[in-house]
Amino acid sequence: MNGLFITGTDTGSGKTSVAVSICQAMKQFGLHLHPRKPVESGCLSTAGKLFPEDAWKLQQASQTSDPLEVICSYRFQAALAPDRAARLEGQTILCQQLQDACTAHIKPSNWVIVEGAGGFYSPLAEDGLNADLAMALSLPVILVVKNTLGCINQTLLTLEAIKHRN
């Protein structure tokens, strides 16, 4: 599978902005893109539905025909780590479900751009972290870092973690 896994040092690092820019650039080269934000928490409720804003931005940037329900299969209102947000809503998410959501409807010649949630070691599912999903997908990882005080330490620690996970 062709693709990239976008992660960050933490929440608010700019993953969505970078993923959107990558989608826009790749689209200029005529690549067929499938963006995935398999789980998004902190979604706003509009007309009785949870709206995944990050996934919507990816959809617009990639100009994909994939519906938001495919781009973002799991949505939660609480602005918490997805595994906790799911528990609050009486649901359970497993890493295999997120992996399946990322690979559904992908042809070998297509590209998938997967945006994680939170930092590389942030919990994503009951049984896994962003790191586990990145490993399961076997995609190259792009690390996004917010330029703030302490970012060098966070960056080096996260790069070490990415290297450790191959």
Secondary structure, 3 states (H helix, E strand, C coil): CEEEEEEECCCCCCHHHHHHHHHHHHHHCCCCEEEECCEEECCEEECCEEECHHHHHHHHHHCCCCCHHHHCCEEECCCCCHHHHHHHCCCCCCHHHHHHHHHCCCCCCCEEEEEEEEECCCEEECCEEHHHHHHHHCCCEEEECCCCCCHHHHHHHHHHHHHHCC
